[in-house]
């Protein structure tokens, strides 16, 4: 369907026909939970990674957004805006299943579909010009197919000459919208937008553009490539000129990862226990080991960062003497660097009760096919055994069928999570079940209890109740199709 010289591959050449469709699921995580529990529909809902007033809301329902609640806000702040907001902890396996299902629906209309995140995908219909007369009809049918399978989920669809403008279209009618951008109407849409309404333009880029006299997207579209190069400092300016003038620079990417990272935000309970913090570092390193083994990569550089509750942080970067892949080796290099800092600064430990986030990142990759081994160590045997271990895990599709020693050290400390961009490894196994090839630490089973939290009205605002976490005021059983059962409890910290 795709030919190297055709216009619909990445190209600065303008494509004036609107044959690219971008799909963006609305309030995805929250809507998935409302789909699973009809009792939560029509109510303001926030999705949390863990139960605590200190937790951040990673997704808000359509109803919650009407109160000004946004992703990333602290639960305490959200409850000030909407005291009746419910919260529920995440169910990543459920989100992955729905992702695979809506991707299958898209692929039933077009074989050139690329997932862009857990809740977004782009479909290239340039090869279907003679098949579909009107892509808006196709878009409406895709919406209907999604509703037939998941009646509470909605999506916004943009149709445009390239994937960037199609994505812009999804933001113009955010709830269940359908927007077509063409050469004839694009200026009208851009004239109503701010620079920061464009995906990829945040405050820093906005300042750069305004410094050279570009104050809105319409001016940006009609600026010369040379002027945009001045704003963005190089070839990136050409890319922006191409995006706004119907060239395709974003759809296809064959580039390998230049960096991999694993990060977790910690609850107050986790931060109080140093062994839990140590276990989290091992779990983060193990996640990166999994990714390297499956990608056939070794890393030559590791960065570790700690963020504290007082908005301070500590980080270090280690350039490794030899490319490595093993989680415990990564952890040992991190531990050694932390020890040096602690001794020279008279600290008992960098892992204090104020830690709120841990991040491990790796880069400078070497392919396993070009690895050079010394004649005087057994690293090659260790690397081979590690690879075989993951092959066994994949074959039996169970993370527990064989474990490394490092995986036995508090293995469930790192709760399963979904990164918005981490969808390349999702798929179906031979039984038709969704699985992630990176063998996540926790996959929740049907019927396993989950918690929905509601702040009791009779208790003062959270700011007045320091040391008290309302974690189970409303506790429900997370079984689709079964009624929610009520329990009332109050948990306090010692």
QUIWOCOR-V39552 format. One line per field, one symbol per residue. phi: phi as a letter, one per 20 degrees, with the letter a starting at -180 (. if undefined). burial: + if it has 24 or more other ideal C-beta (glycine too) atoms within 12 Angstrom, else -. Layout:
phi = ???
burial = ???
This chain:
phi = .dcgeffeegafffdeeecddddcfelgffffffffcgfefmdfcdddebeafefefebcfgffffenecfnffggfffffbgefecbffcgffffffgffffffgffdbeddcfdafccbcceefedgeedfbffffffffgfffffecfeecbdcdcbfbfffffgffefcfdlebcddcgfdffffffedegfffgnddfffffffffdnedbfffffeefgffffffemqfgffffffgecmedcdfdbdfegebcbcbbedffffffdfffffffffffffgfggffgfemccddbcccccddfemebbbbcdeefcfccffffgffffffffffffffdmefafeefefcbcccccblecfffdfddffdcdffffffffffgfffgffelcfefbcfgffeelfefefgbdefeecfdeadefenefbdfelffbdfegnffccddcffffdfggfecgnddedcfcdceecgndffddbcbcdcef
burial = ------+++++---+-+++++++++++++++++++++-+++-+++++++++++++++++++++++-+-+-+-+++++++-++++++++++++++++++++++++++--++-+++++++++++++++-+---+--++-++--++-++---+-+++++++++++++++++++++--++++++++---+--++--+-+-+++++---++-++----+-++-+++-+-+--+--++----+++++++++++++++-----+-++++++++++-++----++++++++++++++++++++-+++++++++++------+-+-+-+--+++++++++-+++-++-----------++---+++++++++-++-+--+-----------+--++-++--++--+-+----+-++-+-+-+++++++--++-++-------+++++++++++-----++++++------+-----+++++++++-+-+---+----------
